[in-house]
Amino acid sequence: MKVKGTIREIADRLSREKNISESDLNALLSDPRAGVQKLARSYLKKREAERREQKRIEEMWQFERTYRERGYRLIAGVDEAGRGPLAGPVVAAAVILPDGFDARGLNDSKKLTRDERLSLRSRIEAEATAIGVGVVDHGYIDQHNILQATYEAVRRAVAQLDPKPDCLLLDALRVPGITLEQQDIVKGDALSHSIAAASIIAKTVRDDWMMEAGKRYPQYGFESHVGYSTPDHLAALDRWGVSPIHRKSFAPVKERAKKEWSR
């Protein structure tokens, strides 16, 4: 049986209404017009995607909810960016999100585009209870190793938080020298909104730093690979040698530095 209305009118209705009844959807799916059936299937697909996203959002509050039930109120998510690159700093961020924070779109920073990260960063910076950022440069990394540098970046980020947190949720990391309760969560940036928020802050701050470095050292292409060991980056190292911001303790850089010294 044909549903009343043109295909355009039905499309407008489906775009406006969020809760079409099952009987109406079945009628649309049974409509003899292929265009109406396609609209109904698209509507069902979109509704299912929204349901899954809402479920994901709710599940990503599980750790925060558990700690609030234990009496903790100021719960900071912590993550870092830049452990693997051959150049530049390692950056950690700590973020305390308020109750009721709009977490739509919030996810592991690696799963987001740069534009999505920047949009979320603006929302986080506008609404977060507190944000701390710790930046540890290549010199510290070379002197102490990347793990110790990561610990130090986290300590600096947490120390900046005001108000101070009651506990920390971290992405697969426990940091010595911090007396607060710590919960390390494997793949935490995909399981906790607070950690995901921290991952977005850390990633965008570090990317911004590397883009500025790209202006100072344009021959290396830092603005595109942000220091990671891409073929273009390794080729630039071979051609131009080691820059002042490269991590000389990292094997690909160390090998090329030795070649320079032996010339």
Protein Blocks (a to p, Z undefined) as FASTA:
>chain_A
ZZeddfklmmmmmmmpmbdcfklmmmmmmpmblklmmmmmmmmmmmmmmmmmmmmmmmmm
mmmmmmmmnopabdcddddehklpmgdjdddddddddehiafehiacfklpcfklmmmmm
mmmmmmmmbdcdddddfklmmmnojklmmmmmmmmmmmmpccddfbdcdehiacehiabd
cdddehklmmbfklmmmmmmmmmmmmmmmmmmmmmmmmnommmnnopacfklmmmmmmno
pafkbcfkbmklmmmmmmmmmZZ
